[in-house]
Amino acid sequence: MLDRLHCIERQEYDLADAIARRGVRGYAEFDFSVFKKEILEYVESVRCGEFAYKYSASRKQPVLYASIYAVMLEGLLGVLDKRSPEELRHWADYLNSFQNPDDGLYYDPALAGDAYEHLGIWNEGWGKHHLMGHIIIAFARLGHRPKYPLRYLEKYYDRDYLMEWMDSFDFSGDVWTASNYFMNLFTVLEYSRDYLDDPCAGVAIDTMLKWLKDKQNPETGMWHATPMSELDHLGKLKVVRAAYHYFPLFEYEGVEIPYADKIVENILPLQNGWGGWAVEHGNSGACEDIDAVEPLIRCASASPDKADEIRSALIRSIIWQLACRNADGGFSFYLRAQQEYGGHPLTTSLRDESSMFATWFRTLCLAYEMEYLKMPNGFCLGKYPGYEISL
């Protein structure tokens, strides 16, 4: 409504007010024990069954995504391991009740539809393959495994098929979509190799990692065909958001990220005045922020001359993220704005309403930032394929 009324000043006031009241104050008075308590209270507020959770308080029924985020938040905050072995097993059994024995994928009837099958504008940014990259961390945290084999991976064990699949990606177009496809497969292959003792997955990983290194742009350390000099601010941000999906693959494999100094050099100038990674005066979401922060931290050691600049950028990022906290104790994806995750009504959060996805992702981003800055905290970062890899 504010956009349609061209109320730009009012929108900017909302953001500035939240940064001052929540962000700056939250940073200055940060207390991990209080933060942890409030996050866990938020998680409990959306629980509607023993292991069932709603995406946000206003939704009418639970979804599998939310239960997965609850596992990862409890793990990150150091409380999951306080649960009994029976509770951990029952939670894993609950997750496995959604698994299809034919392909090994997880299907939530509440989310069934074209978007969940990756048909539509979200592609693999939400849906059955995207969910796999999250649920593998939940299983690793719980100490249990999928009930059935991950048979949908088997076609990628054919090298010719795998190469044809990868060569279909176009780095001159929508690089974010291509990166989602790649990460969603690669991380589950890593899980299958390391947790399910699947040697074929390891062979596929070697092929994919070599292909990825060959496609990396040496001018920026990212994956794009259009030169950065020809892209506007938003275009550059899209390149960073895509590259984020590749960097953790190197990190988990223990492979040094090539052109790390170029990565830092290209990410730093893209932070806006609010402290997020969006166009100037823009409202950056949880994904946009961690997409820039995580590689900036990983590659910081390659640019010692920029240490002060990186530190300043991360402090401003923390303030921005804490501004995105709500009265309910959790986080919004976008500050003072609604989010429709996957375009689905059951994974939607309203203005000033937290969501399980945003709460997990912003908490994870804060954990990385505070670890790097050596701020007192009690986060329990693990090392898992994909999204969570301790510094």
C-alpha positions as CSV (number, residue, x, y, z in Angstrom):
1,M,0.0,0.0,0.0
2,L,2.8,2.4,0.9
3,D,4.5,1.7,-2.4
4,R,1.3,2.5,-4.3
5,L,0.9,5.7,-2.4
6,H,4.5,6.6,-3.1
7,C,5.1,7.1,0.7
8,I,8.8,6.8,0.4
9,E,9.5,9.0,3.4
10,R,7.3,6.9,5.6
11,Q,8.9,3.7,4.5
12,E,12.4,5.1,5.2
13,Y,11.2,6.3,8.6
14,D,10.0,2.8,9.4
15,L,13.4,1.3,8.6
16,A,15.4,4.1,10.3
17,D,13.2,3.9,13.4
18,A,13.7,0.1,13.6
19,I,17.4,0.4,13.2
20,A,17.7,2.9,16.0
21,R,15.3,1.2,18.4
22,R,16.0,-2.4,17.8
23,G,19.2,-2.6,15.8
24,V,21.6,-0.2,17.6
25,R,20.2,-0.9,21.0
26,G,20.2,-4.7,20.3
27,Y,23.8,-4.6,19.4
28,A,24.9,-2.4,22.3
29,E,23.0,-4.5,24.8
30,F,23.4,-7.9,23.3
31,D,23.2,-10.7,25.8
32,F,23.4,-14.2,24.4
33,S,21.4,-15.8,27.2
34,V,18.5,-13.4,26.8
35,F,18.7,-13.8,23.0
36,K,18.6,-17.6,23.3
37,K,15.7,-17.6,25.7
38,E,13.6,-15.3,23.4
39,I,14.4,-17.3,20.3
40,L,13.4,-20.5,22.0
41,E,10.2,-18.9,23.3
42,Y,9.3,-17.9,19.8
43,V,9.9,-21.4,18.5
44,E,7.7,-22.8,21.2
45,S,5.0,-20.3,20.3
46,V,4.5,-21.8,16.9
47,R,4.7,-25.4,18.0
48,C,1.3,-27.2,17.5
49,G,2.3,-30.8,18.1
50,E,5.1,-32.8,19.7
51,F,7.4,-32.2,16.6
52,A,5.0,-30.1,14.4
53,Y,5.5,-26.4,13.9
54,K,3.8,-23.7,12.0
55,Y,5.8,-21.5,9.7
56,S,4.5,-18.3,11.4
57,A,2.0,-17.6,14.2
58,S,-0.8,-16.5,11.8
59,R,-0.7,-19.8,9.8
60,K,-3.4,-22.4,10.4
61,Q,-1.5,-25.6,10.2
62,P,2.1,-27.0,10.5
63,V,4.5,-27.6,7.7
64,L,7.6,-29.9,7.4
65,Y,9.9,-26.9,6.7
66,A,9.1,-25.4,10.1
67,S,9.9,-28.6,12.0
68,I,13.3,-28.8,10.2
69,Y,14.1,-25.2,11.2
70,A,13.1,-26.0,14.8
71,V,15.7,-28.8,14.8
72,M,18.4,-26.5,13.4
73,L,17.7,-23.7,15.8
74,E,17.8,-26.0,18.8
75,G,21.1,-27.3,17.5
76,L,22.6,-23.9,16.8
77,L,21.5,-22.7,20.3
78,G,22.9,-25.7,22.1
79,V,19.7,-27.2,23.5
80,L,19.0,-30.1,21.1
81,D,21.7,-32.3,22.7
82,K,19.8,-31.8,26.0
83,R,16.9,-33.9,24.7
84,S,16.8,-37.6,25.4
85,P,17.8,-40.2,22.8
86,E,14.2,-41.2,22.6
87,E,13.1,-37.7,21.8
88,L,15.7,-37.3,19.1
89,R,14.7,-40.6,17.5
90,H,11.0,-39.7,17.6
91,W,11.7,-36.4,16.0
92,A,13.6,-38.2,13.2
93,D,10.7,-40.6,12.9
94,Y,8.4,-37.7,12.4
95,L,10.6,-36.2,9.7
96,N,10.8,-39.6,8.0
97,S,7.0,-40.0,8.0
98,F,7.1,-37.6,5.0
99,Q,9.6,-39.6,3.0
100,N,8.6,-41.3,-0.3
101,P,10.2,-44.8,-0.5
102,D,10.3,-44.6,-4.3
103,D,12.7,-41.7,-4.7
104,G,13.8,-40.9,-1.2
105,L,12.4,-37.3,-1.3
106,Y,10.2,-35.7,1.3
107,Y,6.7,-34.6,0.4
108,D,4.6,-32.5,2.7
109,P,0.9,-32.9,1.6
110,A,0.2,-29.4,3.0
111,L,2.6,-27.9,0.5
112,A,1.7,-30.0,-2.5
113,G,1.5,-28.2,-5.8
114,D,3.4,-27.0,-8.8
115,A,5.8,-24.8,-6.8
116,Y,6.8,-27.7,-4.5
117,E,7.6,-29.6,-7.7
118,H,9.8,-26.7,-8.9
119,L,7.4,-25.5,-11.5
120,G,7.1,-21.7,-11.5
121,I,9.2,-18.7,-10.6
122,W,10.8,-20.1,-7.5
123,N,12.3,-23.1,-9.3
124,E,14.6,-24.8,-6.8
125,G,14.6,-21.8,-4.3
126,W,11.7,-23.6,-2.5
127,G,10.2,-27.1,-2.8
128,K,11.2,-30.8,-2.6
129,H,14.9,-30.5,-3.7
130,H,15.4,-27.3,-1.8
131,L,14.0,-28.9,1.3
132,M,16.5,-31.7,1.1
133,G,19.4,-29.3,1.6
134,H,17.8,-28.4,5.0
135,I,16.6,-31.8,6.2
136,I,20.0,-33.4,5.9
137,I,21.3,-30.9,8.5
138,A,18.4,-31.8,10.7
139,F,19.1,-35.5,10.4
140,A,22.8,-34.9,11.1
141,R,21.9,-32.9,14.2
142,L,19.5,-35.5,15.4
143,G,22.0,-38.3,14.9
144,H,19.6,-40.3,12.7
145,R,19.3,-41.1,9.0
146,P,16.6,-41.1,6.3
147,K,14.5,-44.2,6.4
148,Y,14.7,-45.0,2.7
149,P,17.6,-44.7,0.1
150,L,17.9,-41.4,-1.7
151,R,17.2,-43.0,-5.1
152,Y,16.6,-39.7,-6.9
153,L,20.4,-39.2,-6.8
154,E,21.2,-42.3,-8.8
155,K,20.8,-40.7,-12.3
156,Y,23.6,-38.3,-11.4
157,Y,26.0,-41.1,-10.9
158,D,26.1,-41.4,-14.7
159,R,28.9,-39.0,-15.7
160,D,27.5,-38.3,-19.1
161,Y,24.1,-37.4,-17.7
162,L,25.7,-35.3,-15.0
163,M,27.9,-33.3,-17.4
164,E,24.9,-32.7,-19.7
165,W,22.9,-31.5,-16.8
166,M,25.6,-29.0,-15.6
167,D,26.4,-27.8,-19.1
168,S,22.7,-26.8,-19.5
169,F,23.3,-23.9,-17.0
170,D,23.6,-20.5,-18.6
171,F,25.7,-18.0,-16.6
172,S,24.7,-15.1,-18.8
173,G,21.1,-15.3,-17.5
174,D,19.5,-16.1,-14.2
175,V,22.6,-17.2,-12.3
176,W,20.7,-17.4,-8.9
177,T,18.4,-20.2,-10.2
178,A,21.3,-22.2,-11.6
179,S,23.1,-22.0,-8.3
180,N,20.1,-23.3,-6.4
181,Y,19.9,-26.4,-8.6
182,F,23.6,-27.0,-8.2
183,M,23.8,-26.5,-4.4
184,N,20.6,-28.6,-3.8
185,L,22.2,-31.6,-5.5
186,F,25.8,-31.1,-4.4
187,T,25.0,-30.9,-0.6
188,V,22.8,-34.0,-0.6
189,L,25.6,-35.9,-2.5
190,E,28.0,-34.8,0.3
191,Y,25.5,-36.1,2.9
192,S,25.1,-39.3,1.1
193,R,28.8,-39.8,0.8
194,D,29.6,-38.9,4.4
195,Y,26.5,-40.1,6.4
196,L,25.2,-42.9,4.2
197,D,28.5,-44.4,3.0
198,D,27.8,-43.9,-0.7
199,P,31.0,-44.0,-2.7
200,C,29.2,-43.2,-6.0
201,A,28.2,-39.8,-4.5
202,G,31.9,-39.0,-3.9
203,V,32.7,-39.6,-7.6
204,A,29.9,-37.3,-8.7
205,I,31.2,-34.6,-6.2
206,D,34.7,-34.7,-7.7
207,T,33.2,-34.2,-11.2
208,M,31.0,-31.3,-10.1
209,L,33.8,-29.6,-8.1
210,K,36.1,-29.6,-11.1
211,W,33.4,-28.3,-13.4
212,L,32.6,-25.5,-10.9
213,K,36.2,-24.4,-10.6
214,D,36.5,-24.3,-14.4
215,K,33.5,-22.0,-14.7
216,Q,34.6,-19.5,-12.0
217,N,35.2,-16.0,-13.2
218,P,38.8,-15.0,-12.2
219,E,37.9,-11.3,-12.3
220,T,35.5,-11.7,-9.4
221,G,35.7,-15.2,-8.0
222,M,32.1,-15.7,-8.9
223,W,30.0,-17.3,-11.6
224,H,28.6,-15.0,-14.3
225,A,29.2,-14.3,-18.0
226,T,28.3,-10.6,-18.0
227,P,31.2,-8.4,-16.8
228,M,30.5,-6.8,-13.4
229,S,31.3,-3.4,-15.0
230,E,28.2,-3.8,-17.2
231,L,25.9,-4.6,-14.3
232,D,24.0,-2.2,-12.1
233,H,24.0,-2.5,-8.3
234,L,21.1,-5.0,-8.3
235,G,22.7,-7.0,-11.0
236,K,25.9,-7.3,-9.0
237,L,24.0,-8.3,-5.9
238,K,22.3,-11.1,-7.9
239,V,25.8,-12.4,-8.9
240,V,26.8,-12.5,-5.2
241,R,23.6,-14.2,-4.2
242,A,24.2,-16.9,-6.7
243,A,27.8,-17.3,-5.8
244,Y,26.9,-17.9,-2.1
245,H,25.4,-21.2,-3.1
246,Y,28.8,-22.4,-4.4
247,F,31.2,-21.2,-1.7
248,P,30.1,-23.6,1.1
249,L,30.7,-26.5,-1.3
250,F,34.4,-25.6,-1.4
251,E,34.5,-25.0,2.3
252,Y,32.9,-28.3,3.3
253,E,35.2,-30.2,0.9
254,G,38.3,-28.5,2.5
255,V,39.2,-26.9,-0.8
256,E,40.6,-23.4,-0.8
257,I,38.2,-20.9,-2.4
258,P,40.0,-19.5,-5.5
259,Y,40.3,-15.7,-6.0
260,A,39.2,-15.0,-2.4
261,D,40.7,-11.5,-2.5
262,K,38.5,-10.7,-5.5
263,I,35.4,-11.9,-3.7
264,V,36.0,-9.6,-0.8
265,E,36.8,-6.7,-3.2
266,N,33.5,-7.2,-5.0
267,I,31.2,-7.8,-2.0
268,L,32.2,-4.9,0.3
269,P,31.0,-2.0,-1.9
270,L,27.5,-3.6,-2.3
271,Q,26.4,-3.0,1.3
272,N,23.9,-0.2,1.6
273,G,23.5,2.6,4.1
274,W,21.1,0.5,6.3
275,G,23.7,-2.2,6.7
276,G,22.0,-4.8,4.5
277,W,23.0,-6.0,1.0
278,A,20.3,-4.4,-1.2
279,V,20.1,-1.4,-3.4
280,E,20.5,1.9,-1.6
281,H,17.5,2.5,0.7
282,G,16.4,-1.1,-0.1
283,N,15.1,-3.6,2.4
284,S,17.4,-6.7,2.2
285,G,16.0,-10.1,3.2
286,A,17.6,-12.8,5.3
287,C,18.9,-14.6,2.2
288,E,20.4,-11.5,0.7
289,D,22.3,-10.7,3.9
290,I,23.8,-14.1,4.6
291,D,24.6,-14.4,0.9
292,A,27.1,-11.6,1.2
293,V,28.2,-12.0,4.9
294,E,29.1,-15.7,4.7
295,P,31.6,-15.4,1.8
296,L,32.9,-12.1,3.1
297,I,33.9,-13.8,6.4
298,R,35.2,-17.0,4.7
299,C,37.5,-14.9,2.4
300,A,38.5,-12.2,4.9
301,S,41.9,-13.7,5.6
302,A,42.9,-13.2,1.9
303,S,42.5,-9.4,2.3
304,P,44.3,-8.4,5.5
305,D,44.5,-4.8,4.3
306,K,40.7,-4.7,4.4
307,A,40.3,-6.0,8.0
308,D,39.0,-2.8,9.4
309,E,36.5,-2.3,6.5
310,I,35.3,-5.9,6.9
311,R,34.8,-5.4,10.7
312,S,32.8,-2.2,10.1
313,A,30.7,-3.9,7.5
314,L,29.9,-6.8,9.8
315,I,29.0,-4.6,12.8
316,R,26.6,-2.6,10.5
317,S,25.2,-5.9,9.3
318,I,24.5,-7.1,12.9
319,I,22.7,-3.9,13.6
320,W,20.6,-4.3,10.5
321,Q,19.7,-7.8,11.3
322,L,18.8,-7.1,14.9
323,A,16.5,-4.4,13.6
324,C,14.6,-7.2,11.9
325,R,13.7,-8.8,15.2
326,N,10.0,-8.6,16.2
327,A,8.1,-8.3,19.5
328,D,7.4,-12.1,19.2
329,G,11.1,-12.8,19.7
330,G,11.9,-14.1,16.3
331,F,13.0,-12.5,13.0
332,S,11.3,-11.1,9.9
333,F,12.7,-12.0,6.5
334,Y,12.2,-8.4,5.4
335,L,12.1,-5.6,7.9
336,R,8.5,-4.4,8.5
337,A,7.2,-6.3,5.4
338,Q,5.4,-9.5,4.5
339,Q,7.2,-12.4,3.0
340,E,5.6,-15.2,0.9
341,Y,8.2,-18.0,1.0
342,G,7.7,-20.1,-2.2
343,G,4.5,-18.1,-2.8
344,H,2.6,-20.5,-0.6
345,P,0.0,-19.4,2.0
346,L,1.3,-21.8,4.6
347,T,4.9,-20.4,4.3
348,T,3.9,-16.8,4.5
349,S,4.6,-14.3,7.3
350,L,2.9,-11.0,7.8
351,R,4.4,-7.5,8.4
352,D,6.1,-7.5,11.8
353,E,5.5,-11.2,12.2
354,S,8.5,-13.6,12.5
355,S,8.9,-16.8,10.5
356,M,10.8,-20.0,11.3
357,F,12.9,-19.7,8.1
358,A,13.9,-16.1,8.8
359,T,14.6,-16.8,12.4
360,W,16.9,-19.7,11.6
361,F,18.7,-18.0,8.8
362,R,19.3,-14.7,10.5
363,T,20.3,-16.5,13.7
364,L,22.8,-18.5,11.7
365,C,24.2,-15.3,10.0
366,L,24.6,-13.6,13.5
367,A,26.4,-16.7,14.7
368,Y,28.9,-16.4,11.8
369,E,29.4,-12.6,12.4
370,M,29.8,-12.9,16.2
371,E,32.2,-15.8,15.9
372,Y,34.3,-13.8,13.4
373,L,34.2,-10.6,15.5
374,K,34.9,-12.6,18.7
375,M,31.8,-11.3,20.4
376,P,30.8,-13.2,23.5
377,N,28.2,-15.8,22.5
378,G,27.1,-19.4,23.0
379,F,26.3,-20.5,19.5
380,C,27.1,-24.1,18.6
381,L,28.1,-24.0,15.0
382,G,28.6,-27.5,13.5
383,K,30.1,-28.7,10.2
384,Y,27.4,-30.0,7.9
385,P,27.0,-30.1,4.1
386,G,25.7,-26.7,2.8
387,Y,24.4,-24.0,5.0
388,E,26.1,-24.5,8.4
389,I,29.9,-24.9,8.5
390,S,31.8,-23.6,11.6
391,L,34.5,-21.1,11.1
